[in-house]
Amino acid sequence: MDSEKKCNQLADKIRNLLGNGITLDGDVVHYIDSTFSNPKIEELKAILLDDANCEKDSLMELLFFPDESMQLELEEMLEHLQLGKPDEDKVGDALGRESLRVNIRLPQDRGSIDLELPHEVIPGFIARLHISKNLDPKLREVINKYADEGAGDGYKVKIRNSRFLSGEKKIHFL
């Protein structure tokens, strides 16, 4: 499969995941409550729609930060596609081609907000997925062989997110 098709395939998968919405975790909600004094959903929406608010951009980055559950959904595809660094921009371009409304849900029935995925957050979002950090085939083989059923992708995501640089000795140790 050529690089363009791979990038479009991943962008479609990400689009589907985002289309299902994002439920914010406790840490994100704690940050929002601490920073904005426990805002009601209407107040939060006003902050996110106010271009003059200096905290809007960092809040958008936080809301569109791919959590581990999203990364777990993508791991098998990322392992299969084996994308490189140049592909990150292609995936971002493919993801941003069409507008996408994302339902951001706060837990505990605090409400939800429908936001359009801002083009400005796409490069950071893609970078945080570490799509070009491919695990060494030997390491993948060991994880697939020895990890408990259903835990292998979690290990792969953790390694993908780490600063782990594979080398023969490190891989042999693991």
PyMOL commands that set and color helices and strands:
alter all, ss='L'
color gray80, all
select helices_A, chain A and resi 3-19+26-36+41-49+56-63+68-81+85-96+119-129+137-146+152-161+168-173
alter helices_A, ss='H'
color red, helices_A
select strands_A, chain A and resi 22-23+101-106+111-116
alter strands_A, ss='S'
color yellow, strands_A
deselect
rebuild
show_as cartoon
